[in-house]
Amino acid sequence: MKRTIIVTIILSLALFVSSTTVFANEISVVIDGQRIEFQDQPPIIIDGSTFVPIRAAAEHIGLTVTWNQAAQTVNLLSNDVAVGLQAGSNLVLVADARTGMEIRRHTLNASPRIHNGRLILPIRVIMEEFGCEVDWDPATRTIDITTTEATWSQMSRTIVIGE
């Protein structure tokens, strides 16, 4: 009987410690003070970049999200803005949505990728392309995103990643 109680206590403590570790490692994404919930794939850090499945964050700032499984691309749409991302490509092309003219090119440090069956991408680069301010608090493991007036004024261009 004593042995059963001791084993039960030890197992209970082990479960408590392991669940505390999971919660302590959780990464939070907050946009304009509201925490964003990610249903089946939480944010993760890969090689120093925080990756998220973009749908929840993009829809929170008013973007429409569509996924093309065959091409492994996602399109983010708002008014006259279209953002295209492709798994495995580091190339970013920024073009004017009205004319289709390229504005600039740059390369991502970390490319979007498929992880656990979901397209994840570095959230900072996308949010900053739309004029959002992005901060990281390592103490709380929180990404704090703030939309600004620039967010909406910068939504007059198209971003395409990959060719």
C-alpha atoms as one frame of an Amber mdcrd trajectory, in Angstrom:
protein
   0.000   0.000   0.000   2.783   2.429   0.961   4.645   1.520  -2.176   1.575
   2.299  -4.340   1.166   5.695  -2.670   4.839   6.554  -3.169   4.733   5.502
  -6.833   1.549   7.545  -7.328   3.160  10.633  -5.760   6.299  10.268  -7.884
   4.272   9.862 -11.088   2.095  12.848 -10.182   5.169  15.018  -9.599   6.704
  13.864 -12.889   3.517  14.782 -14.780   3.364  18.183 -13.066   6.991  18.987
 -13.925   6.601  17.896 -17.562   3.382  19.903 -18.045   5.006  22.965 -16.455
   7.892  22.662 -18.922   5.502  22.541 -21.895   3.685  25.696 -20.766   6.960
  27.470 -19.968   8.183  26.846 -23.537   4.996  28.101 -25.185   5.389  31.036
 -27.559   2.611  33.622 -27.526   1.624  35.884 -30.409  -0.233  39.063 -29.456
  -1.640  41.496 -32.033  -2.817  44.878 -30.766  -3.182  43.439 -27.270  -5.156
  40.334 -28.304  -3.564  36.895 -27.992  -3.839  34.845 -31.180  -4.755  31.172
 -30.782  -3.151  28.596 -33.078  -5.295  25.457 -33.159  -3.170  22.564 -34.407
   0.355  23.946 -34.837   1.773  26.257 -32.187   4.505  28.789 -33.013   7.996
  27.264 -32.962  11.536  28.582 -33.140  13.758  27.133 -35.875  17.338  28.389
 -36.233  16.532  31.597 -34.346  13.370  32.510 -36.309   9.848  32.130 -34.949
   7.584  30.304 -37.383   3.789  30.299 -37.231   0.960  28.980 -39.366  -0.001
  32.370 -40.783  -3.784  32.068 -41.210  -4.837  33.160 -37.693  -2.457  36.131
 -37.570  -3.206  37.234 -41.153  -6.967  37.042 -40.690  -6.639  39.056 -37.472
  -5.272  42.035 -39.441  -7.960  41.656 -42.115  -6.266  39.496 -44.742  -8.007
  36.675 -46.623  -5.920  33.493 -46.814  -6.036  30.871 -49.583  -3.855  27.753
 -49.879  -2.767  25.975 -53.082  -1.720  22.448 -52.106  -0.303  21.519 -55.509
   2.035  24.521 -55.663   2.513  24.656 -51.869   1.759  28.365 -51.891  -0.420
  30.573 -49.759  -1.978  33.852 -50.878  -2.797  36.625 -48.430  -5.282  39.140
 -49.818  -6.569  42.516 -48.616  -8.190  45.159 -50.815  -5.667  45.562 -53.639
  -2.884  43.619 -51.907  -1.869  40.031 -52.622   0.933  38.267 -50.786   2.159
  34.964 -52.170   4.421  32.656 -50.190   5.958  29.403 -51.341   7.332  26.651
 -49.148  11.106  26.337 -49.480  11.750  29.662 -51.237  13.766  32.491 -49.667
  13.153  34.979 -52.495  10.805  37.894 -51.814   9.534  40.012 -54.689   7.647
  43.164 -53.790   5.496  44.664 -56.536   2.906  47.415 -56.853  -0.523  45.769
 -56.829  -2.042  48.283 -59.253   0.642  48.128 -61.928   2.267  44.760 -61.240
   5.635  46.519 -61.402   8.343  45.109 -59.173   9.403  47.461 -56.381  12.271
  45.447 -54.892  13.655  41.990 -54.180  15.163  40.637 -51.017  16.039  37.296
 -49.480  14.608  35.835 -46.287  16.954  34.425 -43.657  14.537  31.520 -43.177
  12.173  30.197 -45.818   8.563  29.137 -45.294   8.297  25.371 -44.851   5.878
  22.532 -44.317   5.942  21.302 -40.699   3.508  18.668 -39.379   1.468  19.086
 -42.558   1.114  22.881 -42.162   2.819  25.755 -43.961   4.698  27.772 -41.366
   6.673  30.915 -41.989   8.685  33.517 -40.131   6.010  35.900 -38.869   8.214
  38.984 -38.532   8.929  39.427 -42.244   5.274  39.247 -43.295   3.949  41.518
 -40.572   6.692  44.081 -41.191   5.963  44.061 -44.939   2.455  45.216 -44.008
   3.832  47.997 -41.803   3.296  46.304 -38.443   5.753  46.765 -35.606   7.046
  43.430 -34.298   8.773  42.976 -30.930  10.060  39.843 -29.183  10.096  39.528
 -25.390  12.434  36.638 -24.537  11.443  36.674 -20.852   7.801  35.869 -21.627
   8.454  34.276 -25.058   5.932  36.661 -26.594   5.804  38.168 -30.072   4.015
  41.505 -29.757   2.671  42.871 -33.047   1.242  46.356 -33.315  -0.635  47.552
 -36.365  -0.135  51.203 -37.233  -1.534  53.666 -39.731   1.401  52.634 -41.895
   0.012  49.076 -41.844  -3.006  50.156 -43.841  -1.196  52.651 -46.072   1.322
  49.963 -47.063  -1.431  47.599 -48.172  -1.229  48.952 -51.706   1.407  46.497
 -52.895   1.807  42.829 -53.677   4.451  40.566 -52.180   5.324  37.318 -53.937
   7.805  34.842 -52.530   9.256  32.352 -54.974   9.096  32.149 -58.727
